[in-house]
C-alpha cells in the first residue's frame, strides 16, 4: 500500500502501542550522560552487549564525563569489551569526555549548548550517533534514522540517497503536529517505534508491513 508521509506512519505505529513495555521515551536513562556513552558503544553491536558494558561502567563509577576523561584507557577497554571494537571505543569515549569538559564544563551545559556540527567533529561520531545524542541525551528535536528505518521505508517503496534525506523525510510530516516542547519526545518515540516494529516484523531483511497497513 502507499504511505503518504511520515505523519501517517507515526500515527499507525502509535496505534500499535509498540512502546508499552519500554521506557516512556524508549532509550533507557533518557536525558543523561549515560546515553552519550551508550550511543558510542552501540555502534556495530547489539544493545544487550552494550547493557553489560554500561553495567560495568556504572559499577566502577565511570558514568560521568570527568570520571571517563581521567580513566586509564586499558582499564576502560576491559570494561567495555562486551560491546566490541573496544580499543577504538575506549579511546573515543575518553577523548569525547575530555573535549566535553574542556568546551562545556559539564554535561548539563553540554546538553543545553552542543550542536550537531560539534558532535560530528568528534572522532567516532557520525550522523546517527550525533542525532542519538541530541535526541536522547540532550532532549533536542532531532530525528534518528538507521538501518531499521531504511528497511521499513524500503518496504513502502521509499529509497533515500543519504542519511540526511531520510531524516528530513521522517521529520517533515511530524514536525508540524507538535509544539516545540513536545517535539523532542515525539521524535524519540518515532525512532523507538520504528526499531521495535522492525525487530518484531521482519524475516531476513524483508519487513512485513501488514500490521501497519491494517491501522492506516
C-alpha positions as CSV (number, residue, x, y, z in Angstrom):
1,X,0.0,0.0,0.0
2,X,1.0,3.6,-0.4
3,X,2.4,5.6,2.5
4,X,1.8,9.3,2.0
5,X,4.1,10.9,4.6
6,X,5.8,10.3,7.9
7,X,2.9,11.6,10.0
8,X,0.7,8.7,8.6
9,X,3.5,6.3,9.6
10,X,3.9,7.8,13.1
11,X,0.1,7.5,13.8
12,X,-0.1,4.0,12.5
13,X,2.8,3.0,14.8
14,X,1.3,4.7,17.7
15,X,-1.9,2.7,17.3
16,X,0.1,-0.5,17.6
17,X,1.3,0.5,21.1
18,X,4.8,-0.7,20.4
19,X,6.4,1.1,23.4
20,X,4.1,-0.3,26.1
21,X,7.0,-2.4,27.6
22,X,9.7,0.2,27.0
23,X,10.8,3.3,28.9
24,X,8.4,6.2,28.0
25,X,10.9,7.7,25.6
26,X,12.4,4.4,24.6
27,X,16.1,4.9,25.3
28,X,17.0,3.9,28.9
29,X,18.4,6.7,31.0
30,X,16.9,9.4,28.6
31,X,18.4,12.8,29.3
32,X,21.6,11.7,31.0
33,X,25.3,11.3,30.2
34,X,24.8,7.5,30.1
35,X,23.0,8.0,26.8
36,X,26.1,9.6,25.3
37,X,28.2,6.6,26.3
38,X,25.6,4.1,25.1
39,X,25.3,5.9,21.8
40,X,29.0,5.3,21.1
41,X,29.1,1.8,22.5
42,X,26.1,0.6,20.4
43,X,27.9,1.1,17.1
44,X,28.1,-2.2,15.3
45,X,26.9,-4.3,18.2
46,X,23.7,-5.5,19.9
47,X,22.1,-3.4,22.7
48,X,22.3,-6.4,25.0
49,X,26.1,-6.3,24.8
50,X,26.0,-2.5,25.5
51,X,24.0,-3.0,28.6
52,X,26.7,-5.3,30.0
53,X,29.3,-2.7,29.3
54,X,27.2,0.1,30.9
55,X,26.7,-2.1,34.0
56,X,30.5,-2.5,34.3
57,X,31.0,1.3,33.9
58,X,28.2,2.0,36.5
59,X,29.7,-0.4,39.0
60,X,33.1,1.3,38.7
61,X,31.7,4.8,38.9
62,X,32.6,5.7,35.4
63,X,29.3,7.1,34.0
64,X,30.3,10.7,34.2
65,X,32.4,12.9,31.8
66,X,35.0,13.7,34.5
67,X,35.5,10.0,35.5
68,X,35.8,8.8,31.9
69,X,38.1,11.7,30.9
70,X,40.6,10.5,33.6
71,X,40.1,6.8,33.2
72,X,43.1,4.7,32.1
73,X,42.4,3.5,28.5
74,X,43.5,-0.1,29.3
75,X,41.0,-0.3,32.2
76,X,38.2,1.2,30.1
77,X,38.9,-1.2,27.2
78,X,38.4,-4.2,29.5
79,X,35.2,-2.8,31.0
80,X,33.6,-2.2,27.6
81,X,35.0,-5.3,25.9
82,X,31.5,-6.9,25.6
83,X,30.5,-4.1,23.2
84,X,33.2,-5.0,20.6
85,X,35.6,-2.6,18.9
86,X,36.7,-1.8,22.5
87,X,40.0,-0.3,21.6
88,X,38.6,2.4,19.4
89,X,35.5,2.9,21.5
90,X,37.6,3.4,24.7
91,X,39.8,6.0,23.0
92,X,36.8,7.8,21.6
93,X,35.0,7.9,24.9
94,X,38.0,9.3,26.8
95,X,38.6,11.9,24.1
96,X,34.9,12.9,23.9
97,X,34.7,13.2,27.6
98,X,37.8,15.4,27.8
99,X,36.5,17.6,25.0
100,X,33.1,17.9,26.6
101,X,34.7,19.1,29.8
102,X,37.1,21.4,28.0
103,X,34.5,23.1,25.8
104,X,31.4,23.0,28.0
105,X,32.5,22.3,31.6
106,X,29.9,19.7,32.4
107,X,27.2,17.5,30.9
108,X,24.4,19.9,31.9
109,X,25.9,22.7,29.9
110,X,26.8,20.4,27.1
111,X,23.3,19.2,26.8
112,X,22.0,22.7,26.5
113,X,24.7,24.2,24.3
114,X,26.2,21.5,22.0
115,X,25.2,21.4,18.3
116,X,25.4,18.8,15.6
117,X,28.5,20.3,14.0
118,X,30.5,20.0,17.2
119,X,29.4,16.3,17.6
120,X,30.3,15.5,14.0
121,X,33.7,16.9,14.6
122,X,34.5,14.4,17.3
123,X,36.3,11.2,16.3
124,X,34.0,8.2,16.2
125,X,30.7,10.2,15.9
126,X,28.8,10.1,12.6
127,X,25.3,11.4,11.8
128,X,23.3,8.6,13.5
129,X,25.4,8.8,16.7
130,X,25.2,12.6,16.7
131,X,21.5,12.6,16.4
132,X,21.1,9.8,19.0
133,X,23.0,12.1,21.5
134,X,21.0,15.2,20.5
135,X,17.7,13.3,20.7
136,X,18.1,11.0,23.7
137,X,20.8,12.7,25.8
138,X,20.2,16.3,25.1
139,X,16.4,16.1,24.7
140,X,16.5,18.0,21.4
141,X,14.1,17.7,18.4
142,X,16.5,15.5,16.3
143,X,15.2,12.5,14.4
144,X,17.4,9.5,14.5
145,X,17.3,7.2,11.4
146,X,19.1,3.9,11.0
147,X,19.1,0.6,9.2
148,X,15.8,-0.2,10.8
149,X,14.3,3.0,9.4
150,X,15.7,2.3,5.9
151,X,14.3,-1.2,5.9
152,X,10.8,-0.2,6.9
153,X,10.6,2.7,4.4
154,X,12.0,0.5,1.7
155,X,9.1,-1.9,2.3
156,X,6.8,1.0,1.4
157,X,8.9,1.8,-1.7
158,X,10.9,4.7,-0.4
159,X,14.7,4.9,-1.0
160,X,16.9,7.8,0.0
161,X,20.3,8.9,-1.3
162,X,21.6,9.9,2.1
163,X,21.1,9.7,5.9
164,X,20.1,13.4,6.0
165,X,17.5,12.9,3.2
166,X,15.9,10.1,5.1
167,X,15.9,12.0,8.4
168,X,14.4,15.1,6.7
169,X,11.5,12.9,5.3
170,X,10.8,11.5,8.7
171,X,10.9,14.9,10.4
172,X,8.8,16.7,7.8
173,X,5.5,15.0,8.3
174,X,5.7,15.0,12.1
175,X,7.2,18.5,12.9
176,X,4.0,20.5,12.3
177,X,1.9,18.2,14.5
178,X,3.7,19.0,17.8
179,X,4.8,22.2,19.5
180,X,8.5,22.9,20.4
181,X,8.1,21.4,23.9
182,X,6.5,18.1,22.6
183,X,8.7,17.6,19.5
184,X,11.8,16.1,21.2
185,X,9.7,13.4,22.8
186,X,7.8,12.8,19.5
187,X,11.0,12.2,17.6
188,X,12.3,10.0,20.3
189,X,9.2,7.8,20.3
190,X,9.0,7.8,16.5
191,X,12.5,6.3,16.2
192,X,11.9,3.8,19.0
193,X,8.6,2.7,17.5
194,X,10.3,2.1,14.1
195,X,13.0,0.0,15.7
196,X,10.6,-2.1,17.8
197,X,8.3,-2.7,14.8
198,X,11.1,-3.9,12.5
199,X,12.6,-6.1,15.2
200,X,9.2,-7.9,15.6
201,X,8.1,-7.9,11.9
202,X,10.9,-8.9,9.7
203,X,12.1,-12.1,8.1
204,X,15.7,-11.7,7.0
205,X,15.9,-8.2,5.7
206,X,12.4,-8.0,4.5
207,X,9.9,-6.1,6.7
208,X,6.3,-7.2,6.8
209,X,4.1,-4.1,6.9
210,X,0.7,-5.7,7.2
211,X,0.3,-4.7,10.8
212,X,1.0,-1.0,9.9
213,X,-1.2,-1.2,6.9
214,X,-4.1,-2.5,8.9
215,X,-4.1,0.6,11.1
216,X,-3.9,3.2,8.4
